[in-house]
Amino acid sequence: MDPNPDIPSTQPTPSLFRYVLGFLLVGAAWGLTTPFMRRAAVSSSSSSDSTSSSRAWLNHPNTPWLKAKIWGVLYGVWDVLKNPAYAIPFLINVTGSVWFFLLIGQAELSLTVPITNSLAFLFTVLGEWWAEKKVITKDTWVGMALVLGGIGLCVHSKNT
């Protein structure tokens, strides 16, 4: 919060183009990467790993339950993250979160959150079409158009 609201801020306001670009980048980073991460996670969990024999101690009756659960989760995270098909989309997704936090420092919060989340939904639909060859149905297209209309209404309400 500005300590003295009577003095105008010397910090320049970003242009509309930069806001739109920021919203699109965050939405794309969150939405497009999600289907690719899911596909990589599903394929890595369904494939058998050669290290499973070295982790047999996790299922041994003498291994404490909590220790086995914690190590099982850590191994699972490690197995997924060492897979580039998962790690690269994950890093892009996290980068989108950094962009989001930079945006909420500049743009109005009541616009930033619904716009970026709505765009993430739209990009997720496109990502599923791209990554998983899912067909986008007519109802989904209508829903996407309504989401875009809702974004337009949010922006319009803030400008009037």
C-alpha positions as CSV (number, residue, x, y, z in Angstrom):
1,M,0.0,0.0,0.0
2,D,1.3,3.4,-0.9
3,P,2.2,5.3,2.3
4,N,1.1,8.7,0.9
5,P,-1.8,8.4,-1.6
6,D,-1.7,12.1,-2.4
7,I,1.7,11.8,-4.2
8,P,1.4,10.2,-7.6
9,S,3.4,7.1,-8.2
10,T,6.5,7.6,-10.3
11,Q,6.4,4.0,-11.5
12,P,5.1,3.8,-15.0
13,T,2.0,1.6,-15.6
14,P,2.6,-1.2,-18.1
15,S,0.8,-1.0,-21.4
16,L,-2.3,-2.9,-22.2
17,F,-0.3,-5.1,-24.6
18,R,2.0,-6.1,-21.8
19,Y,-0.9,-7.0,-19.5
20,V,-2.5,-9.1,-22.3
21,L,0.8,-10.8,-23.1
22,G,1.3,-11.5,-19.4
23,F,-2.1,-13.0,-19.0
24,L,-1.7,-15.1,-22.1
25,L,1.8,-16.4,-21.1
26,V,0.5,-17.4,-17.6
27,G,-2.6,-19.1,-19.0
28,A,-0.5,-20.9,-21.6
29,A,2.2,-21.9,-19.1
30,W,-0.4,-23.4,-16.8
31,G,-2.9,-24.8,-19.3
32,L,-0.8,-26.2,-22.1
33,T,1.7,-28.0,-19.8
34,T,-0.9,-29.8,-17.7
35,P,-1.9,-32.4,-20.3
36,F,1.8,-33.1,-21.1
37,M,2.6,-33.6,-17.4
38,R,-0.3,-35.9,-17.0
39,R,0.6,-37.9,-20.0
40,A,4.2,-38.3,-18.7
41,A,3.1,-39.1,-15.2
42,V,0.7,-41.8,-16.4
43,S,3.3,-43.3,-18.8
44,S,6.0,-43.3,-16.1
45,S,3.7,-44.9,-13.5
46,S,2.6,-47.6,-15.9
47,S,6.1,-48.6,-17.1
48,S,8.1,-50.9,-14.9
49,D,11.3,-49.4,-13.4
50,S,14.6,-51.3,-13.1
51,T,15.1,-49.7,-9.7
52,S,12.1,-51.4,-8.2
53,S,14.2,-54.4,-7.1
54,S,16.6,-52.0,-5.3
55,R,13.6,-50.6,-3.5
56,A,12.2,-53.9,-2.3
57,W,13.1,-52.9,1.3
58,L,10.1,-50.5,1.2
59,N,7.8,-53.5,1.2
60,H,9.7,-55.5,3.8
61,P,7.7,-56.3,6.9
62,N,10.5,-54.9,9.2
63,T,10.4,-51.5,7.5
64,P,8.5,-49.0,9.6
65,W,5.3,-47.9,7.9
66,L,6.0,-44.2,8.0
67,K,9.5,-44.6,6.8
68,A,8.3,-46.7,3.9
69,K,5.6,-44.2,3.0
70,I,7.9,-41.2,3.1
71,W,10.6,-42.9,1.0
72,G,8.0,-44.2,-1.4
73,V,6.7,-40.7,-2.0
74,L,10.3,-39.3,-2.4
75,Y,11.2,-42.1,-4.9
76,G,8.0,-41.4,-6.8
77,V,8.7,-37.7,-7.1
78,W,12.3,-38.4,-8.1
79,D,11.2,-40.9,-10.8
80,V,8.7,-38.4,-12.3
81,L,11.1,-35.4,-12.2
82,K,14.0,-37.2,-13.7
83,N,11.8,-37.9,-16.8
84,P,12.3,-35.0,-19.2
85,A,8.8,-35.5,-20.6
86,Y,7.5,-34.5,-17.2
87,A,10.2,-32.2,-15.9
88,I,10.2,-29.7,-18.9
89,P,6.5,-29.0,-18.8
90,F,6.7,-28.9,-15.0
91,L,9.4,-26.2,-15.1
92,I,7.4,-24.2,-17.7
93,N,4.3,-24.5,-15.4
94,V,6.3,-23.3,-12.4
95,T,7.6,-20.4,-14.5
96,G,4.0,-19.5,-15.2
97,S,3.5,-19.2,-11.5
98,V,6.4,-16.8,-11.2
99,W,4.9,-14.7,-14.0
100,F,1.6,-14.8,-12.2
101,F,3.0,-13.4,-9.0
102,L,4.8,-10.7,-11.0
103,L,1.4,-9.9,-12.6
104,I,-0.5,-9.6,-9.4
105,G,2.0,-7.0,-8.3
106,Q,1.2,-4.8,-11.3
107,A,-2.4,-5.7,-12.5
108,E,-5.6,-5.5,-10.5
109,L,-6.1,-8.6,-8.5
110,S,-9.8,-8.9,-9.3
111,L,-8.9,-9.1,-13.0
112,T,-5.7,-11.1,-12.8
113,V,-7.0,-14.2,-11.0
114,P,-10.1,-14.9,-13.1
115,I,-8.4,-14.0,-16.4
116,T,-5.4,-16.2,-15.9
117,N,-7.4,-19.1,-14.5
118,S,-9.9,-18.9,-17.4
119,L,-7.1,-18.7,-19.9
120,A,-5.5,-21.7,-18.2
121,F,-8.8,-23.6,-18.8
122,L,-8.9,-22.7,-22.4
123,F,-5.2,-23.6,-23.0
124,T,-5.8,-26.9,-21.1
125,V,-8.5,-27.8,-23.6
126,L,-6.1,-27.0,-26.5
127,G,-3.3,-28.9,-24.7
128,E,-5.4,-32.0,-24.5
129,W,-6.2,-31.7,-28.2
130,W,-2.5,-31.4,-28.9
131,A,-1.0,-33.9,-26.5
132,E,-3.7,-36.5,-26.3
133,K,-5.5,-35.9,-29.7
134,K,-8.8,-35.4,-27.8
135,V,-11.6,-34.1,-29.9
136,I,-13.0,-30.7,-28.9
137,T,-16.8,-31.1,-28.9
138,K,-19.3,-28.4,-30.0
139,D,-20.3,-28.0,-26.3
140,T,-16.7,-27.4,-25.3
141,W,-16.3,-24.8,-28.1
142,V,-19.5,-23.1,-26.8
143,G,-18.1,-23.2,-23.2
144,M,-14.8,-21.7,-24.4
145,A,-16.7,-18.9,-26.1
146,L,-18.7,-18.2,-23.0
147,V,-15.5,-18.1,-20.9
148,L,-14.0,-15.6,-23.3
149,G,-17.2,-13.6,-23.1
150,G,-16.9,-13.7,-19.3
151,I,-13.4,-12.4,-19.5
152,G,-14.6,-9.6,-21.7
153,L,-17.3,-8.7,-19.2
154,C,-14.8,-8.7,-16.3
155,V,-12.5,-6.3,-18.2
156,H,-15.4,-4.1,-19.4
157,S,-16.8,-3.8,-15.8
158,K,-13.4,-2.5,-14.6
159,N,-13.1,0.0,-17.4
160,T,-16.5,1.6,-16.8
